[in-house]
Amino acid sequence: MPGFGNSGLLTEVKCDPTLEYFQMCAGVAAKLMSNLKFKTYAVGGWSDGARVACLLAISHQSRVNALLLWGFVPVMDQRSSQAIARTRDTSSWDPRVLEFYSSVYGEQAFSDLWRKYVDFIVSALELPDQFDIRQQLCKIKCPTLILHGTDDPIVNYAEHVKPLEMQIYDSDILQFKGLAHNIHQADPSRFNQVLTTFVTSLRA
């Protein structure tokens, strides 16, 4: 998302994980796809990126023809916040997972960035509207596939995933048994197969 990864940190825009920021990201993504001359496209989003994907599908319904979500929490609650708080110390992470981010930012820079993110998430529980997009999900019109790792400590199936079947009209849920929040990193082969099958089936 803008301000992260190889895009570099933004100084003129606050990149805290709020709905305002996610809406900006959706607008940037839509402009990018327009500049690349794509009239329609499928969108996939993980974790906070899933919020951006949803907002993009809502605001550009004639463009987004398929939506894939994973690690998605439509509203940040106490349980999810506490689970994220337990990841604050990156030295306790699986070294293979940490390497994904350290290779981009440098280990210390990523550690500092992640602590700032976690602290914001925890403090923002006092302002839940910054994270709650449940009331908007009914505006999603495209086919949607929701992936969930059964061992995800952040996303609770009963509270966060199962209700999406009613909130997003044309949606299906697929679970990845034994995987956690980062299913695309833990089992990229199956993840890519599922993604490809879902998107290509809509073209048939």
HUMOQUI-V195772 format. One record per backbone hydrogen bond with DSSP energy under -0.5 kcal/mol. CO is the residue of the C=O (numbers start at 1). NH is the residue of the N-H. Records with the same first field share a line. If there is no record, write none. Layout:
# HUMOQUI-V195772
CO=NH ; NH
This chain:
# HUMOQUI-V195772
1=4
4=7
5=8
16=18
18=22
19=23
20=24
21=25
22=26
23=27
24=28
25=29
26=30
27=31
28=32
29=33
30=34
31=35
32=36
33=38
34=37
37=39
41=65 ; 66
43=68
45=70
46=49
47=50 ; 51
48=51 ; 52
49=53
50=54
51=55
52=56
53=57
54=58
55=59
56=60
58=61
60=63 ; 64
63=41 ; 65
65=143
66=43
67=145
68=45
69=147
70=47
71=73
72=74
74=133
75=77
77=81
78=82
79=83
80=84
81=85
82=86
84=87
85=88
88=90
89=92
90=93
94=97 ; 98
95=99
96=100
97=100 ; 101
98=101 ; 102
99=103
101=104 ; 105
102=106
106=110
107=111
108=112
109=113
110=114
111=115
112=116
113=117
114=118
115=119
116=120
117=121
118=122
119=123
120=124
122=125
123=126
124=127
125=128
127=130
128=131 ; 132
130=19
131=133
133=136 ; 137
134=137
136=139
137=140
143=67
144=172
145=69 ; 147
146=174
147=71
148=150 ; 176
149=152
154=156
156=160 ; 161
157=161 ; 162
161=164
162=165
163=166 ; 167
164=168
167=169
168=171
169=171
170=144
172=146
174=148
175=177
176=150 ; 179
179=151
181=183
182=185 ; 186
183=187
187=191
188=192
189=193
190=194
191=195
192=196
193=197
194=198
195=199
196=200
197=201
198=202
199=202
200=203 ; 204
